[in-house]
Amino acid sequence: MLQPGTRDELVFLPLGGSGEIGMNFNAYGFGPPSRRKWIILDCGVLFGREASTPGVDIIMPDIRFLAERAEDVLGIVATHAHEDHIGAIAPLWPMLKCPIYATPFTAVLIEGKLEEAGITARVKRIPLGGTLTLGPFRLDFISITHSILEPNLIAIRTPLGLIAHTGDWKLDPEPMLGEETDIAAIKKLGDEGVLALVCDSTNALQQGHSGSEAKVRESLTALIGTLKRRVAVTAFASNAARLDSIAHAAQTHGRSIALVGRSMHKIVEAVRASGYLKNFPPVLDAADAAELPARQVLYLCTGSQGEPRAALARIADGNHPDVQLGNGDAVIFSSRIIPGNELPIFELHNKLSGLGVEVLTELDHFVHVSGHPARDELSEMYRWTRPRIAVPVHGELRHMSEHARLAKSLQVPEALVPRNGQLYRLAPGPAELIDEVPSGRIHLDGRVLVAEGEGLSKSRRAMAYAGLIAITLVLDGKGRAAADPAIMIEGIPAPVHEAIRVAVDDLLRRHKRGDADDLAESVRRAARRAAHDAWGKKPVTRVTVVEI
């Protein structure tokens, strides 16, 4: 009989994407705890927001638990190429230095990110429908549909059971570009016996079906036909089928296409390099498109989420070098509002409206469908796979909890609601939470990785709210002021400056001699108190002492 701790176990560990939408990072382990081997499915990011994480471009999972076991990590496997699934591979790969696997289109985008980061790592290409063996894990790539090319459901076979890991998906009978969902292969998994279905929860609260890309193409084509002047369409650049639909609509109505925005150019180039978009029309330079009659041009722009540096935001601000929109022109937002982006998107809408531009969105026209499964699609997946355990991921807790309830209503015996850092044993025996490991977030701050808890964002928010006072004191050998203090004040209304200076001068005038650290703290408090009395806010205040 095996002693506890020596038997093989199949475990699941989410370090990102459970309890949040984005930053997906899921690991599977097999073996006894002391000799466990790991595979990672996806390694994604969240994007920083100025209100909560000022100065932070991207946010990644804290993977220190696996980094400490890097020699046991057999590889990173990407289910598809969205940023929330591959965006952290380049920054975090140096901690793991393991092989990377992806289907061809996804591999092209990962390689581009590695090259930009100056990292020499090869991405091993897996053909569509291919198979990969990593230690005790055999992975089958099964085509499924989503809002990007080459999404894959990964069937993970182990000696203790079969896991179906969906990645992001939907059921679209007419995806317009790329492979259709391989329903027969998924049903075959159910016949074989699925231990656990680890599944996308994003739209678990939405009734019905997510909708088809083919219907969006029809609607966009009809809508663009009604517009008489310049048209700009913004969409997620990664949705190649949507870009193709927009190009089709433009051609139908005699409009030439101009790509506007760096990521739009990069995606179209990557899609073509992977053998797709063979009938995509010739693309004009944005400057050349500006010379065409208004009704003969369509701009395909980045910036659907109100990103301040994206093409559409620059157009709305009137500072794009090649594209100007004005009275009678139209902008179509062929996208949804990602939760948390409401304010910048509505601000963008208002700026465009102020230019006389007609703003058209999914709220008033059928111009977008989701890439994630609604409840009818989730139910279908459970009927096909018939798992023993439901493991909702990729969602906030409310999405995952509702997903778990839906699974139980479909007679799934066990349903988990995992959180990042929770280690679950899936087999042998019933699914069970057996440990919690270090987890959290890492910020890419410029070119530097910093832990979320280091407080940089908090300090920046404080300075943004109430400004900064920096004071330098010069003291002689007896601890007395040897010169007037140097006071720098930033982000504080001018009428408050004098109150701060008077408070510091008064305190120094009363000071005779004493400990330099005590004096610095007294000056800091006096300056901060004076600002608060005059203004009602307490600035970040720093005091430096120079002793001569």
Stockholm file with secondary structure:
# STOCKHOLM 1.0

chainA/1-548         MLQPGTRDELVFLPLGGSGEIGMNFNAYGFGPPSRRKWIILDCGVLFGREASTPGVDIIMPDIRFLAERAEDVLGIVATHAHEDHIGAIAPLWPMLKCPIYATPFTAVLIEGKLEEAGITARVKRIPLGGTLTLGPFRLDFISITHSILEPNLIAIRTPLGLIAHTGDWKLDPEPMLGEETDIAAIKKLGDEGVLALVCDSTNALQQGHSGSEAKVRESLTALIGTLKRRVAVTAFASNAARLDSIAHAAQTHGRSIALVGRSMHKIVEAVRASGYLKNFPPVLDAADAAELPARQVLYLCTGSQGEPRAALARIADGNHPDVQLGNGDAVIFSSRIIPGNELPIFELHNKLSGLGVEVLTELDHFVHVSGHPARDELSEMYRWTRPRIAVPVHGELRHMSEHARLAKSLQVPEALVPRNGQLYRLAPGPAELIDEVPSGRIHLDGRVLVAEGEGLSKSRRAMAYAGLIAITLVLDGKGRAAADPAIMIEGIPAPVHEAIRVAVDDLLRRHKRGDADDLAESVRRAARRAAHDAWGKKPVTRVTVVEI
#=GR chainA/1-548 SS CCCTTSSCEEEEEEEESBSBSSCCEEEEEEECGGGCEEEEECCCCEECCTTTSTTCCEEEECCHHHHTTGGGEEEEECSCCCHHHHTTHHHHHHHHCCCEEECHHHHHHHHHHHHHTTCCCCEEECCTTCEEEETTEEEEEEECBCSSSSCEEEEEEETTEEEEECCSCBCCSCCSSSCCCCHHHHHHHHHHCCSEEEEECTTTTCCSCCCCHHHHHHHHHHHHHTCCSCEEEECCTTCHHHHHHHHHHHHHTTCEEEEESHHHHHHHHHHHHTTCCTTCCCEECHHHHTTSCGGGEEEEESCTTCCTTSHHHHHHTTCCSSCCCCTTCEEEECSCCCTTCHHHHHHHHHHHHHTTCEEECTTTSCCCCCSSCCHHHHHHHHHHHCCSEEEEESBCHHHHHHHHHHHHHTTCSEECCCCTTEEEEEESSSCEEEEECCCCEEEEETTEEEEGGGCHHHHHHHHHHHCEEEEEEEECTTSCBCSCCEEEEESSCHHHHHHHHHHHHHHHHHCCSCCHHHHHHHHHHHHHHHHHHHHSCCCEEEEEEEEC
#=GC SS_cons         CCCTTSSCEEEEEEEESBSBSSCCEEEEEEECGGGCEEEEECCCCEECCTTTSTTCCEEEECCHHHHTTGGGEEEEECSCCCHHHHTTHHHHHHHHCCCEEECHHHHHHHHHHHHHTTCCCCEEECCTTCEEEETTEEEEEEECBCSSSSCEEEEEEETTEEEEECCSCBCCSCCSSSCCCCHHHHHHHHHHCCSEEEEECTTTTCCSCCCCHHHHHHHHHHHHHTCCSCEEEECCTTCHHHHHHHHHHHHHTTCEEEEESHHHHHHHHHHHHTTCCTTCCCEECHHHHTTSCGGGEEEEESCTTCCTTSHHHHHHTTCCSSCCCCTTCEEEECSCCCTTCHHHHHHHHHHHHHTTCEEECTTTSCCCCCSSCCHHHHHHHHHHHCCSEEEEESBCHHHHHHHHHHHHHTTCSEECCCCTTEEEEEESSSCEEEEECCCCEEEEETTEEEEGGGCHHHHHHHHHHHCEEEEEEEECTTSCBCSCCEEEEESSCHHHHHHHHHHHHHHHHHCCSCCHHHHHHHHHHHHHHHHHHHHSCCCEEEEEEEEC
//
